[in-house]
Amino acid sequence: MNHKPRGFTLIEVLVALAIIAVALGGGLRALGQLTHSAQRLPQVVAAQACLDNALATVRLTGRRPPAGEQRSACVQGRDTYTVVLYVMPTPNPALMRIEGRALDADGHATAQIVSLAGDS
């Protein structure tokens, strides 16, 4: 009589469990990053609004901003951001390059923008 073993060996079961563990670990990491991004989104939107307001103010004044660094505070909801505008000349004398950063309370750049401003 010929007896055939049925089922899986211990090695096959351990390999299958290892593959499942790696797949679940990758899924949990992706879920963690997604959650972090979702929590950070309102802060980035608020910081971007601060930068947009600062650039709109520069454009509405109609005057060329002085070259150098300009800092101002911006309150959006419960958060306060420091808006830093770096104004630099360009090869075209009618335009100025403006790099803006919105810094959170810890001094980390939450949003950044680069724009050009000219004489009106």
N, C-alpha and C positions, 0 to 999 in steps of 0.2 A: 504494500500500500504506500502511495506517494503522499507525504504530508507537506502542504504548502503553508508557510507562515503568513498570517494575515495581520494587517495593521501597519503602523509606522514604527521605525526604530527610534530610539531615544535621540540619536543625532539628528534625524530628520525633524523631529518635533522641536528641538532646541534651535535649529536653523530657522524654522518657520517663525518661532517666537521672537528671535532676534530681528528678523525682517519686519515683523509687525511693530516691534518696539521702535525701530529706526523710523518707520513711516509715521507712527504716532508722535514721536518726538519732533519730527519736522513739521507736522501739522500744528502741534502746540506752539512751536516757535513762530510760525506764520500767524497764528491767532493772536499771540502776544504782540507782535509788531502791528497788526491791524488795530488792536485795541489802543495801543500807544498813539498811533496816527489819528485815530478818531478822537482821543482826548486832547491832542495837540491842535487839532484843526481850528477850534474857536480862538485860540491864542494867536495863531498865524493870521487869521482873518482880521482880528482886532489890530494886530501890529501893522498889517498891510493898509488898513484904513488910516492909521496914524501917518504912514509914509505918504499915502495919497493926499491927505489933508495938507501935509507940509509942502509937497510939490505944488499943489493947487494954490497955496498961499504965495509961493515964489512967483508963479505965473500971473496971479491976479494983481500983484503989486506993480507989475509993469516995469520994474527996475532991475538992472543987472545985479545979482547978488554978489557980495564981495567974496573973493577967493579965500579959501581956508575952510576951517571946520566950524560948523554951527550946531549947537545943541539946544534942544527944547524938550519939555515934558509933554506927554500926551496921556490923557486918562480915557480909557475905553472900558466901560463897565466897572468891575472891581479891580482891574489891572492898570498899572501905570507903566508906561514905556518911555524910554529916553530915545528921542529921535535925533540921530546924528547925520547931518548932511555935510558931505565933503564936496566943496565947490572948486572946480579946476578949470583953467582956461583950455581952449581947444585951438587947433591951427586956424580955424575960422574965428576972427575976432568978434563976430556978432553972436557967437554961441559960447555957452559955458556947460561943461559936463558936471552933472550932479549925481553923486553916488550916495544913496541913503540907506541907513540901517536903523531898524527899530530894536532896541535892546530891552530885554526883560529886566526884572528887579535884580537878577543875579549877574547882569551884564552880558548875557548871551544874546547873539543876534537871532531874533525870531523871524525877521523878514528883511529882505534886501531888495533894492531897486536901483536902476541906473537910468538916467534921463538926460535930456538936453534942454537948456533954457536959453532964450535969446532976448534981445531988446524988443520991446513992443513999439 
